[in-house]
């Protein structure tokens, strides 16, 4: 069994480390939503889908702002008042980076989930 999200974030991280500006990752709904969150928070320049007839790929344009990113396994649940504990566990400092979570209201960052007073499951981190 493969984890497409882990593969995508690893590809993005390795391309950032070597200084490349463009990479391709497998296209899934979850990866698309996470790329949208990363773009909205200015970690990526842009991304677009390339349809090859077999599921497709995302062409991701990197901005050089990602130092580290990865999936959080197991995808543990977080209650709505426990966000600060999880930030301390996965993010190196206050105001640096973000957690990406799956909530009943969709995929969002930990700060958005905290503002909406909702819990969720941790998916990934980036800083």
N, C-alpha and C positions, 0 to 999 in steps of 0.2 A: 504494500500500500504506500502511495506517495502522498506527501503533504505539499500541495501546490503553493500554498501561502508561504511555507518555509523556504521552498525553492525560489520563489519570486523575491522575497526579502533578502535572501542570501545573494542572489544575482545582483540586485540593486546595490547591496553593500560592497560586494567585490568590485563592481564597476566604479563605484565612488572612490574606493581605495586606490585603484590604478589610474584614476583621473579621466576615465572615458565619459563622454557626454550622453551617449545613447545606449540603451540595452533593450532586449526583448524578453518578456515574461509570458507565460501561459495565460490565456484569457479565461477567467471564471467570474461569476457575479461577485463573489466575495473579494477577490483581488481587485476588481474594478471599483468597488466601494472603498476599499482601503487606499487605493491610488487616488481617488477623489478626495479623501480626507487629507492625505499627504500634500496634494496640490493646493487645497484650500488653506493649509497651514504653512504654505510656501517652502516645503521640503523638496518639491519637484517643480520643474518648469511647466511641463505639460505631458500628456500621454494621449495616445490614440490607438484605436483597435485596427488590426490588420487581419482581414478575414481570408483564410486560405482554404476554406471549405471543410476543414476538419476540426473546427472549434475556435481557431484564431489565436492571435497573439496580441499583446499590448506592446507598442513601441513607447518606451519611457524616456523622456528627455530630462536628464539629471541637472541639478543646479550646484552640486558640490557642497551642500549643506548637511548631509547626513554623515555623522561620525560612526554611529552604530545603530542597527535595527535588527529585530528578530521576532520570532513568535514566542508566545508564552505557553508552555506546556506543563502540566495539563491546563486546559482552559477553565481556570477556577472562577467561581462566582464571587462577586463583590456586592455587598449590601450598599445601599445609597449613602450611608454615613461612614463608610470605611475607605473612601477614596484616598485620603491622605496617607494611610498606612501603606497602601499598595504603591503610591507614588514614591514613598521613601524606599520601598523594596526594589523597584525596577528602574527608577530614574535617578541620575547622579546628583542632581541638585534642584532647589526650588526655582521654578521658572525655566528650567532646561528640559526640553523634550516633552513627550506626551505618551500616554497610553491609548491604544485603540481598543474600543470595547464594543461588544454586540449587546444592544439593549432591546427591550420590546419596541422602542421607537426607532430602531435602525442602528446602523454602524455610526459611531461618533467617538469623539475624544473623551478622556476622563473629565476634563473641565466642563464640557458641554453636558455630560451626564450628571455631574454634580450640580450644575445650574438648574437642570430639569428635575432634580430630586428623584433620580431613578438609579437602580442598580443594573448590573449586567455581568457578562462574562468577558474576561480579559482575552484579547486576541493577540496583540502585538505591542511592542514598544519601539520608539524611535527618538533619537537625540543627536 
